[in-house]
């Protein structure tokens, strides 16, 4: 049986883990500290505090906001 191709924000996860050396759960924990902020403010937080690129930060925030509830 063929594996289902990952799409959307999760498709960035392997490269995020490789580039920044932390598991996705680490980034979800970091986002919990700014959970009350707007989407783009959360993206800015990851970019400013961790030097993350916009695409990676946006993917993490999108996933976080979608699955947080």
C-alpha positions in Angstrom: 0.0 0.0 0.0 1.4 3.4 -1.0 2.1 5.9 1.8 -0.1 9.0 1.9 1.8 12.1 0.9 1.9 14.7 3.6 0.7 18.1 2.5 0.0 21.5 4.0 2.0 22.9 7.0 3.1 19.4 8.1 5.0 19.0 4.8 7.5 21.4 6.2 8.1 19.5 9.5 11.0 17.3 8.4 13.0 20.3 7.1 12.1 22.4 10.2 13.4 19.6 12.5 16.5 19.2 10.4 17.3 22.9 10.1 16.6 24.0 13.7 17.5 20.8 15.5 14.4 20.6 17.6 11.3 18.4 17.4 7.9 19.9 16.4 6.7 19.4 19.9 9.3 21.9 21.1 8.0 24.5 18.7 4.4 23.8 19.8 5.5 24.5 23.4 7.1 27.7 22.4 3.9 28.8 20.7 1.9 28.1 23.8 3.7 31.1 25.4 2.3 33.4 22.8 -1.0 31.6 22.2 -3.0 34.8 22.9 -1.3 36.7 20.0 -2.6 37.0 16.4 -1.2 34.7 13.7 1.3 37.1 12.3 2.5 38.1 15.7 3.2 34.5 16.5 5.1 34.2 13.2 7.1 37.3 14.1 7.9 35.8 17.5 9.4 32.6 15.9 11.4 34.7 13.4 12.7 37.2 16.0 13.4 34.9 18.9 14.7 31.9 17.0 15.9 33.2 13.6 13.3 31.1 11.8 12.5 31.7 8.2 9.0 33.1 7.3 7.8 29.9 5.6 8.8 27.6 8.4 7.4 29.9 11.1 4.1 30.3 9.2 3.8 26.5 8.8 4.3 26.0 12.5 1.8 28.7 13.5 -0.8 27.4 11.0 -0.5 23.9 12.4 -0.6 25.2 16.0 -3.7 27.3 15.5 -5.5 24.5 13.6 -4.8 21.8 16.2 -4.8 23.7 19.4 -8.5 23.5 20.2 
